[in-house]
Amino acid sequence: MGYALGESAAKPTGDSRKVQRLPLSMYTRDEIFLLGTVLGDGNLHRRHQWDRVCSIKLAHAPRELEWLTWKAERVAKILGSKAKITPAMSNGVLKAYQWCAGFSNYVHLYDEFYRDNKKTFTSGLLSQLGLQELAVFWCDDGGVVKSLRQKKNPRTGKLYPNLLQETQGNLAVYENETQTKVIADWIESLTGAPSAVSFHKKTGLYYLRFNRRSLDLLCSAIQDFVPACMKHKIDLTPIPVGERAQVQQQRAIRRQECAAT
């Protein structure tokens, strides 16, 4: 059965409150967490296929330094290295913070997750990962979007006086459509939250989109695994009606600033 863009990419599971049990893991707890940290913004590197040494690199924008520190400290403990974070500068301007470490005892994870030096998401690999790893993935590449729109009253044709809020969740996958569907199936198997595949023509990237009901299921499932510094990634609190016009104006200014750079 094929998937159409905009339709649910995940397999139906009947009662969405029921989630599937994970199979017995073929990985250790440390290996599972390492894989979770490279699903999104993290990366594994190996110079040649015969090298028995790999490196892991985590990098984030300056505003996410606390999140980078949270991940680096945990991975460094697993690898027996130091969580020394360094700034990444460009023309004297701070662009990001990064952390890197080499290791030899988990090289097989690169072989199982990477094909032709690219991340390859498979159902077999993802089935080994749990809510902790999904939470890290969501904090890296997902988020809650609170759109504000002024709509017309269908009966009178006049604009409503207040901006209406629409809430949805987006997960940037960046991979091909087939792997996007595999990720969608994995997320639904863990949380009961279906999603829809979305393709952004301008960037050529794939996304998973969650409506409000699905977003409630997803955020409820991972909330205990999201650190305090990233709670905004699962914040479903509505924008107060009295502040919506100001928020909309601030967003318009930011869009103009981004367009000018």
URTARA-V258178 format. One record per residue. N is the residue number from 1. PSI is psi in whole degrees, -180 to 180 (999 if undefined). OMEGA is omega in radians with two decimals (999 if undefined). BURIAL is # if it has 24 or more other ideal C-beta (glycine too) atoms within 12 Angstrom, else .. Layout:
n/psi/omega/burial
N/PSI/OMEGA/BURIAL
N/PSI/OMEGA/BURIAL
This chain:
n/psi/omega/burial
1/125/-3.09/.
2/160/3.09/.
3/137/3.04/#
4/145/3.11/.
5/137/-3.13/.
6/-13/3.09/.
7/164/-3.14/.
8/129/-3.13/#
9/-12/-3.07/#
10/152/-3.13/#
11/140/3.12/.
12/140/-3.11/.
13/14/-3.10/.
14/-123/3.11/.
15/115/-3.05/.
16/-13/3.12/#
17/-15/3.14/.
18/137/3.10/.
19/153/-3.10/#
20/149/3.07/.
21/141/3.07/.
22/146/3.06/.
23/165/3.07/.
24/130/-3.01/.
25/142/3.04/.
26/-3/3.14/.
27/158/3.00/#
28/167/3.12/.
29/-39/3.13/.
30/-43/3.13/.
31/-40/3.13/#
32/-44/3.14/#
33/-39/3.09/#
34/-45/3.10/#
35/-39/3.13/#
36/-34/-3.11/#
37/-13/3.14/#
38/8/3.06/#
39/-37/-3.08/#
40/-104/-3.02/#
41/-16/3.12/#
42/158/-3.14/#
43/147/2.97/#
44/146/-3.13/#
45/144/3.04/#
46/130/-3.05/#
47/-49/-3.10/.
48/154/-3.07/.
49/-21/3.14/.
50/-5/3.09/.
51/140/3.10/.
52/20/3.09/.
53/134/3.08/.
54/167/3.01/#
55/153/3.07/#
56/140/-3.14/#
57/128/3.05/#
58/133/-3.13/#
59/142/3.13/#
60/160/3.07/#
61/157/-3.11/.
62/-34/-3.11/.
63/-14/-3.12/.
64/28/-3.14/#
65/-40/-3.13/#
66/-38/3.11/.
67/-42/3.09/#
68/-43/3.13/#
69/-43/3.13/.
70/-47/-3.13/#
71/-45/-3.06/#
72/-40/-3.13/#
73/-39/-3.12/.
74/-41/3.13/#
75/-40/3.13/#
76/-38/3.11/#
77/-40/3.12/.
78/-42/-3.07/#
79/-10/-3.11/#
80/31/-3.14/.
81/-174/-3.12/.
82/146/3.14/.
83/60/-3.13/#
84/111/-3.08/.
85/137/-3.10/#
86/150/3.10/.
87/147/3.05/.
88/114/-3.05/.
89/152/3.04/.
90/114/-3.10/.
91/41/3.10/.
92/5/-3.12/.
93/133/3.11/.
94/118/-3.12/.
95/-33/-3.08/.
96/172/2.94/.
97/148/-3.09/#
98/159/3.08/#
99/134/-3.13/#
100/151/3.08/#
101/146/3.07/#
102/156/3.11/#
103/158/3.14/#
104/-15/-3.03/.
105/-4/3.13/.
106/28/-3.08/#
107/-30/-3.11/#
108/-23/3.12/.
109/-34/3.08/#
110/-45/-3.12/#
111/-33/-3.07/.
112/-22/-3.08/#
113/-22/-3.06/#
114/138/3.02/#
115/125/-3.10/.
116/42/3.10/.
117/22/3.09/.
118/144/3.06/.
119/136/3.13/#
120/111/-3.11/#
121/121/3.10/#
122/155/3.14/.
123/-34/3.14/#
124/-44/-3.14/.
125/-47/-3.09/#
126/-29/-3.13/#
127/-17/3.12/#
128/-13/-3.04/#
129/153/-3.06/#
130/-160/-3.05/#
131/-33/3.09/#
132/-45/-3.12/#
133/-37/3.07/#
134/-40/3.13/#
135/-42/3.11/#
136/-43/3.11/#
137/-46/-3.13/#
138/-42/3.11/#
139/-32/3.10/#
140/-52/-2.92/#
141/3/-3.13/#
142/179/3.09/#
143/166/3.11/#
144/131/3.13/#
145/122/3.12/#
146/96/-3.10/#
147/141/3.12/.
148/128/-3.12/#
149/147/3.04/.
150/112/-3.05/.
151/161/3.11/.
152/146/3.01/.
153/117/-3.07/.
154/-21/-3.11/.
155/-42/-3.07/.
156/-21/-3.10/.
157/1/-3.14/.
158/154/3.13/.
159/139/3.02/.
160/144/-3.09/.
161/-29/-3.10/.
162/150/3.06/.
163/137/3.11/#
164/142/-3.12/.
165/134/3.01/#
166/127/-3.08/.
167/131/3.05/#
168/169/3.11/#
169/143/3.11/#
170/136/3.02/#
171/115/3.12/#
172/118/-3.07/#
173/-38/3.08/#
174/-11/-3.07/#
175/-172/-3.14/#
176/172/-3.03/.
177/-38/-3.12/#
178/-46/3.14/.
179/-30/3.07/#
180/-41/3.11/#
181/-37/3.10/#
182/-42/3.11/#
183/-40/3.12/#
184/-44/3.12/#
185/-41/3.14/#
186/-45/-3.12/#
187/-42/-3.14/#
188/-35/3.13/#
189/-29/-3.14/#
190/-36/-2.94/#
191/-16/-3.03/#
192/10/-3.07/#
193/108/3.07/#
194/159/3.13/#
195/170/3.14/#
196/141/3.10/#
197/134/3.10/#
198/134/3.13/#
199/126/3.14/#
200/108/-3.03/.
201/-38/-3.07/.
202/-41/-3.11/.
203/-19/-3.10/.
204/25/-3.08/.
205/154/3.10/.
206/145/3.11/#
207/157/2.92/#
208/131/-3.13/#
209/135/-3.11/#
210/126/3.06/#
211/179/-3.01/#
212/-40/-3.13/.
213/-45/3.12/.
214/-37/-3.13/#
215/-37/3.07/#
216/-45/3.14/#
217/-45/-3.10/#
218/-51/-3.09/#
219/-37/3.11/#
220/-36/-3.09/#
221/-36/-3.03/#
222/-3/-2.99/#
223/-33/-3.12/#
224/-12/-3.10/.
225/0/-3.12/#
226/122/-3.12/#
227/162/-3.06/#
228/-36/-3.08/.
229/-13/-3.12/.
230/17/-3.13/#
231/-23/3.11/.
232/-20/3.13/.
233/-16/3.13/#
234/20/-3.11/#
235/112/-3.13/.
236/11/-3.13/#
237/127/3.14/.
238/149/3.02/.
239/127/-3.14/#
240/138/-3.07/.
241/-40/-3.10/.
242/-15/-3.11/.
243/-4/-3.00/.
244/-38/3.13/#
245/-41/3.12/.
246/-42/3.10/.
247/-43/3.13/.
248/-40/3.12/.
249/-42/3.12/.
250/-38/3.11/.
251/-40/3.12/.
252/-39/3.12/.
253/-42/3.12/.
254/-40/3.12/.
255/-39/3.12/.
256/-40/3.12/.
257/-41/3.12/.
258/-38/3.14/.
259/-28/-3.10/.
260/-18/-3.11/.
261/999/999/.
